[in-house]
Amino acid sequence: RIYLKLTQALSMYLEGAPAGPAGTGKTETTKDLAKALGLLCVVTNCGEGMDYKAVGKIFSGLAQCGAWGCFDEFNRIDASVLSVISSQIQTIRNALIHQLTTFQFEGQEISLDSRMGI
């Protein structure tokens, strides 16, 4: 079911958010799907100490190389930081929807590989 939901979400330039109890294989399944599609999947363990600048740098790297980002424990990030992160994600999504090859992200012009996903 995760394979189906993630591929549907990414085909519409959305993000996936598998949910369920700890230890049920959400991260491993996401990594396995990326591997099956021949894509790099970068797993980041999130916590209270993450700020929007750190996440923005990760997003920038994912966008430029076309990798997938898997953010474990994303819910632990502070709500004020999540607000900025949602704006960053929307900026990337707009670039994907408009099929841009470069776009402005966090004050820099970066290239965009359309295979990227979150």
C-alpha positions in Angstrom: 0.0 0.0 0.0 2.9 2.4 0.7 4.3 1.8 -2.8 1.0 2.7 -4.3 0.4 5.8 -2.2 3.9 7.2 -2.5 4.0 6.7 -6.3 0.6 8.3 -6.7 1.6 11.3 -4.4 4.9 11.9 -6.2 3.3 11.7 -9.6 1.1 14.7 -8.5 4.1 16.5 -7.1 3.0 15.9 -3.6 4.8 14.4 -0.6 4.2 11.1 1.1 3.7 10.6 4.9 3.5 6.9 5.8 2.0 6.6 9.3 1.8 3.7 11.8 3.4 2.2 14.9 7.1 2.3 15.4 9.0 -0.6 14.0 6.5 -1.5 11.2 8.9 -0.8 8.3 7.8 2.6 7.1 11.3 3.9 6.5 12.6 0.6 5.1 9.7 0.3 2.7 10.3 3.9 1.4 14.0 3.1 1.0 13.2 -0.1 -0.9 10.8 1.7 -3.3 13.4 4.3 -4.1 16.0 1.5 -4.7 13.6 -0.4 -6.9 13.2 2.9 -9.0 16.9 3.4 -9.1 16.9 6.5 -6.9 18.9 7.6 -3.9 17.0 7.9 -0.7 18.5 10.0 2.0 17.2 9.3 5.5 17.3 12.1 8.1 16.4 11.6 11.7 14.6 14.8 12.8 14.4 16.3 16.3 13.6 19.4 18.3 17.0 20.9 17.4 16.4 21.0 13.7 15.9 24.5 12.2 14.6 25.6 8.9 18.1 26.4 7.6 19.3 22.8 8.1 16.2 21.4 6.5 16.5 23.9 3.6 20.0 22.8 2.9 18.8 19.1 2.8 15.9 20.1 0.4 18.3 22.0 -1.8 20.6 19.0 -2.1 17.7 16.7 -2.8 16.3 19.0 -5.5 19.7 19.4 -7.2 20.5 15.7 -7.4 17.0 14.2 -7.8 17.1 12.1 -4.6 14.3 11.2 -2.2 14.3 12.6 1.3 12.9 10.4 4.1 12.5 12.4 7.3 12.1 10.1 10.3 10.4 11.6 13.4 9.3 14.6 11.4 6.6 15.3 14.0 9.3 16.2 16.5 10.3 19.4 14.8 8.9 22.5 16.5 5.7 23.9 15.0 7.3 27.3 14.3 10.0 25.6 12.2 7.4 23.4 10.4 5.6 26.5 9.2 8.8 27.7 7.4 9.5 24.2 6.1 6.0 24.0 4.6 6.8 27.2 2.6 10.1 25.6 1.4 8.2 22.5 0.3 5.6 24.7 -1.6 8.4 26.5 -3.4 9.9 23.2 -4.6 6.5 21.9 -5.5 5.7 25.0 -7.6 9.0 24.6 -9.5 8.1 20.9 -10.1 4.6 21.7 -11.3 5.9 24.3 -13.7 8.6 21.9 -14.9 11.4 24.4 -14.2 15.1 23.4 -14.6 16.3 26.1 -12.2 14.4 28.1 -9.5 15.0 30.5 -6.6 15.3 28.7 -3.3 16.3 30.3 0.0 17.9 33.2 -1.9 19.9 31.1 -4.4 19.2 29.9 -7.9 19.5 26.1 -7.9 19.0 23.5 -10.5 16.0 21.1 -10.2 16.0 17.4 -11.0 12.3 16.4 -11.4 12.9 12.9 -9.8 13.3 14.4 -6.4 10.7 13.6 -3.7 10.0 14.0 0.0 
